Amino acid sequence: MARTALNYKDPSTPDPLRDRRERRELRVVRTVAAYKIVKALVMLVIGSLVLGLVHHNAAETVAHWMRLLNLDPSHLIVRRALNHLAHVNDAKLRWTGMTAFAYMTLYLVEGVGLWRDRRWAEWLTVVAGLLLVPFEVYELIHHPRGTLALVLIGNLLIVAFMYHRVREKTAAQPRRTKGTRDEGPSQSRA
């Protein structure tokens, strides 16, 4: 809908419904930001642990950690992890560790930007979230698990919310024409 004098609301005019909605949306954005920051911390731990396995027998080291944590070595997931680690070389460990650090950086930038309510962070979250969807769908098809489905659904909900929010914020801003300054409806040039 085109903005006219009849449907234009001056952003400086108090509107309790709009203010309440903006506060609620900011709480959601901050929740997503906290989630991203937690993911960054998890990636930091994973990257550090994986890079710590370089030049060591990865399967033996992880088996030792599992004994320290009282994890059952006969559990299917533990056996699969140990079997996989028995065939991992240092190059794969470095690649995995560096990839975890790259994700950590992305999640941290997203989280801090979202916490500060920056539009670029909302766009980054949309683009990064959409770029991960094909990989998540591939994993879900080849290794169907409920947790993967929940992660995919959660990421799609975050992307949809951020896209809606950033588009709405963009539409609410007055358009500028090339070479002019936007002074808003309540200001005039002297």
C-alpha positions as CSV (number, residue, x, y, z in Angstrom):
1,M,0.0,0.0,0.0
2,A,1.4,3.4,-0.9
3,R,1.9,5.8,1.9
4,T,-0.5,8.8,1.7
5,A,-1.3,11.6,4.1
6,L,-4.3,9.5,5.3
7,N,-2.4,6.3,6.2
8,Y,1.0,7.8,7.2
9,K,1.7,7.6,10.9
10,D,4.5,9.8,12.2
11,P,7.0,7.5,14.0
12,S,7.5,10.2,16.6
13,T,3.8,10.0,17.5
14,P,3.3,7.8,20.6
15,D,1.4,4.6,19.7
16,P,1.1,2.1,22.6
17,L,0.2,-0.9,20.4
18,R,3.2,-0.3,18.1
19,D,5.5,0.2,21.1
20,R,4.3,-3.0,22.8
21,R,4.8,-4.9,19.6
22,E,8.3,-3.5,19.1
23,R,9.2,-4.5,22.7
24,R,7.8,-8.0,22.2
25,E,9.7,-8.4,18.9
26,L,12.9,-7.1,20.5
27,R,12.6,-9.8,23.2
28,V,12.3,-12.4,20.5
29,V,15.4,-10.9,18.7
30,R,17.3,-10.9,21.9
31,T,16.3,-14.6,22.5
32,V,17.6,-15.5,19.1
33,A,20.8,-13.5,19.8
34,A,21.3,-15.4,23.1
35,Y,20.8,-18.7,21.2
36,K,23.4,-17.6,18.6
37,I,25.9,-16.6,21.3
38,V,25.4,-20.0,23.0
39,K,26.0,-21.7,19.7
40,A,29.2,-19.7,19.3
41,L,30.4,-20.9,22.7
42,V,29.6,-24.5,21.8
43,M,31.6,-24.1,18.5
44,L,34.5,-22.7,20.5
45,V,34.5,-25.7,22.8
46,I,34.2,-28.1,19.9
47,G,36.9,-26.4,17.8
48,S,39.2,-26.3,20.8
49,L,38.7,-30.0,21.6
50,V,39.0,-31.2,18.0
51,L,42.2,-29.2,17.5
52,G,43.5,-30.6,20.7
53,L,43.3,-34.0,19.2
54,V,45.8,-33.2,16.4
55,H,49.0,-35.3,16.8
56,H,47.2,-37.6,19.2
57,N,45.4,-40.9,18.9
58,A,41.9,-39.3,18.6
59,A,40.0,-42.5,19.3
60,E,42.1,-43.3,22.4
61,T,41.9,-39.8,23.7
62,V,38.1,-39.6,23.3
63,A,37.7,-43.0,24.9
64,H,39.6,-41.7,27.9
65,W,37.3,-38.6,28.1
66,M,34.3,-40.9,27.9
67,R,35.6,-43.0,30.8
68,L,36.2,-39.8,32.8
69,L,32.6,-38.7,32.1
70,N,31.3,-42.2,33.0
71,L,29.8,-42.7,29.5
72,D,29.0,-46.2,28.5
73,P,31.5,-47.3,25.8
74,S,29.1,-50.0,24.6
75,H,26.4,-47.4,23.7
76,L,25.7,-47.3,20.0
77,I,26.5,-43.5,19.6
78,V,29.8,-43.9,21.5
79,R,30.9,-46.9,19.5
80,R,30.1,-45.2,16.2
81,A,32.1,-42.1,17.4
82,L,35.1,-44.1,18.4
83,N,35.0,-46.2,15.2
84,H,34.9,-43.0,13.2
85,L,37.7,-41.4,15.2
86,A,39.9,-44.4,14.6
87,H,40.1,-43.5,10.9
88,V,40.5,-39.7,11.2
89,N,43.8,-38.1,10.3
90,D,45.3,-34.8,11.4
91,A,44.2,-32.9,8.3
92,K,40.6,-33.8,8.9
93,L,40.9,-32.8,12.5
94,R,42.4,-29.4,11.5
95,W,39.6,-28.9,8.9
96,T,36.9,-29.7,11.4
97,G,38.4,-27.5,14.1
98,M,38.8,-24.5,11.8
99,T,35.3,-25.0,10.4
100,A,34.0,-25.0,14.0
101,F,35.9,-21.7,14.6
102,A,34.4,-20.2,11.4
103,Y,30.9,-21.1,12.6
104,M,31.8,-19.7,16.0
105,T,32.7,-16.4,14.4
106,L,29.5,-16.3,12.3
107,Y,27.3,-17.1,15.3
108,L,29.1,-14.5,17.5
109,V,28.7,-11.8,14.9
110,E,25.0,-12.6,14.4
111,G,24.4,-12.8,18.1
112,V,26.1,-9.5,19.0
113,G,24.5,-7.7,16.0
114,L,21.0,-9.0,16.9
115,W,21.5,-8.1,20.5
116,R,22.2,-4.6,19.4
117,D,19.2,-4.7,17.1
118,R,21.2,-4.1,13.9
119,R,19.4,-4.5,10.6
120,W,22.6,-6.0,9.0
121,A,22.6,-8.7,11.6
122,E,19.0,-9.6,10.7
123,W,19.9,-9.8,7.1
124,L,23.0,-11.9,7.9
125,T,20.8,-14.2,10.0
126,V,18.4,-14.6,7.1
127,V,21.1,-15.3,4.5
128,A,23.2,-17.6,6.7
129,G,20.1,-19.5,7.8
130,L,18.9,-20.0,4.2
131,L,22.3,-21.1,3.1
132,L,22.4,-23.9,5.7
133,V,18.9,-25.3,4.7
134,P,20.1,-27.5,1.8
135,F,22.7,-29.1,4.1
136,E,20.2,-29.7,6.9
137,V,17.7,-31.2,4.4
138,Y,20.4,-33.4,3.0
139,E,21.3,-34.6,6.5
140,L,17.7,-35.2,7.3
141,I,17.1,-37.2,4.2
142,H,20.2,-39.4,4.6
143,H,20.2,-39.6,8.4
144,P,16.6,-39.0,9.6
145,R,16.4,-38.0,13.2
146,G,13.9,-36.0,15.2
147,T,16.6,-33.6,16.4
148,L,17.6,-32.7,12.9
149,A,14.0,-32.0,12.0
150,L,13.7,-29.8,15.0
151,V,16.9,-27.9,14.1
152,L,15.6,-27.4,10.5
153,I,12.2,-26.2,11.7
154,G,13.8,-23.9,14.3
155,N,16.1,-22.4,11.7
156,L,13.3,-21.8,9.2
157,L,11.2,-20.1,11.9
158,I,14.1,-17.8,12.8
159,V,14.7,-17.0,9.2
160,A,11.0,-16.3,8.6
161,F,10.7,-14.1,11.6
162,M,13.9,-12.1,10.8
163,Y,12.9,-11.7,7.2
164,H,9.5,-10.5,8.2
165,R,11.0,-8.1,10.7
166,V,13.6,-6.6,8.4
167,R,11.1,-6.2,5.5
168,E,8.7,-4.5,7.9
169,K,11.4,-2.1,9.2
170,T,12.4,-1.3,5.6
171,A,8.9,-0.6,4.6
172,A,8.3,1.7,7.6
173,Q,11.2,3.9,6.6
174,P,10.5,6.8,4.3
175,R,12.0,6.4,0.8
176,R,14.9,8.6,-0.2
177,T,15.5,9.8,-3.7
178,K,19.0,10.0,-5.0
179,G,20.8,13.2,-3.9
180,T,18.3,14.3,-1.3
181,R,18.3,14.1,2.4
182,D,15.4,12.7,4.3
183,E,14.3,15.2,6.9
184,G,11.1,13.4,7.9
185,P,7.5,14.7,7.8
186,S,7.8,17.0,10.8
187,Q,11.0,18.8,9.7
188,S,11.2,21.3,6.9
189,R,14.1,23.0,5.1
190,A,14.7,26.7,5.9
